[in-house]
Amino acid sequence: MTTAGRRHRIASDTTAAALRAALVELGIGTGDEVIVPSFGPGAPADAVRLAGAVPVFADIDARTFCLDPDAVAAGITSRTAAIVPVHVFGHPAPMARLNELAERCALALVEEGGAAEDTGAIARRRAHARFLDSALTSVVVPYTEPGAHHLYQQYAVRIPGNGRPDRDAFAAALAKKGVRATVSVPVPVHRMPAHRSGAVLPQTEQVAADSLSLPVHPGMSQRELTHIADACNALGGLI
C-alpha cells in the first residue's frame, strides 16, 4: 500500500483527468487498488486505470445511490490505497463515515471537485423536487439523508415492479404523454467493457434496473411539474 496515514484530496473537477491527477499526487499507481462506485459516471474508474491502479467496485446505499460505507469496508484488502466516492445526482456521499474509515485503515480519499452551481438554480431545483415529492404517488421519490443538502442535478425516482422491463415501459408511456424521462444509469460501470468485473453488487444492479430521472430543470413552470406528476400517477398500477 502506498499511503501512509489518511490523506484527503479534492479534485479540480469531476473529470477522469482531474481525478487521476489527484491520485497520482498521492502516489497511487501500479499495484494499488482504489474503491469506486459502479452506479454513476465512469470517470472515477477511468481515473484509477489512467493512474495505473485497479478499480474495485463497491455497492451503494439503495436510498441515496451513493457508496455504502459498509460495502466499502468489506472491499478493503492489503492492496487498497484509496476510496473515490461520488456525490450521485447531487446527493452528497457519506463523507463523515468514509473519512473515518479512511483514517482507520490508513487510506487516501479523493473527492470530486468542480465549480458550485448558481445558488438560484439550486433553489429552484429544490423547490421543484419538493413539489414532486409531495405530488407523486406511483413511484418511490428520491431520499435525502437527514442534514444533507441535495442539489437535484437529477431527480431520480424508482419504478415499482419487475425492474428494467417495467421501468422502460413506464418511460415509454410517459413519452406518449409528453414527459421526457431518462434512464438514470443505462449501464453500471462494472458491466462496461473497459471495466467489466465479477463484482457482486445487488443494490447497484437493482437501482440501475428500476430508476428513472424526471425533469426538474430550473426553467420549468408549475404547469409542467403538475403535468409530470399527473402523468406518472395515472400510470400507477397500470404497468
Beta strands, then each sheet from edge to edge (+ up, - down):
strand 1: 7-10
strand 2: 33-37
strand 3: 54-58
strand 4: 80-83
strand 5: 108-111
strand 6: 155-158
strand 7: 182-183
strand 8: 211-214
sheet 1: 1+ 5+ 4+ 2+ 3+
sheet 2: 6+ 8- 7+
end
